[in-house]
C-alpha cells in the first residue's frame, strides 16, 4: 500500500499554504477573485515590527502593527489584495519568513475572508 501511495500521489500531505487555499475553497470562496489576504509576523519588539512594516509598505502591503494579544511580542499584519494563487502565496510566505527571522521573529502564516 505504501508504494501505491508513493507512485500515485495518494496520501500526499498538503503544505500549510495549500491547506489554507483548500479550506477557503471548501467553505465557498471564489479563488478566481481578488481577496484581502492577511499575512502575520510576530516580532520581539516594537522597533522590529516598525522595521518590518517599513519594508512591507515599500513592497506594496498595507500594514498594521500592535502588541500581540499574549506575551511581549508585537504582531505585524501585512495585507495584500490579490488573487490567491498558490505559487504567489508560497513565494510571499518564504519572503516573509526570511524577513521575520532576520528581525528575530517568526512568520505565522496567512488568512483571508471568504469571497463569493
Secondary structure as UniProt FT lines:
FT   HELIX           2..8
FT   TURN            9..11
FT   HELIX           16..26
FT   TURN            27..28
FT   TURN            31..32
FT   STRAND          34..43
FT   HELIX           46..58
FT   TURN            59..60
FT   STRAND          62..67
FT   STRAND          74..83
FT   HELIX           86..102
FT   TURN            103..104
FT   STRAND          106..112
//
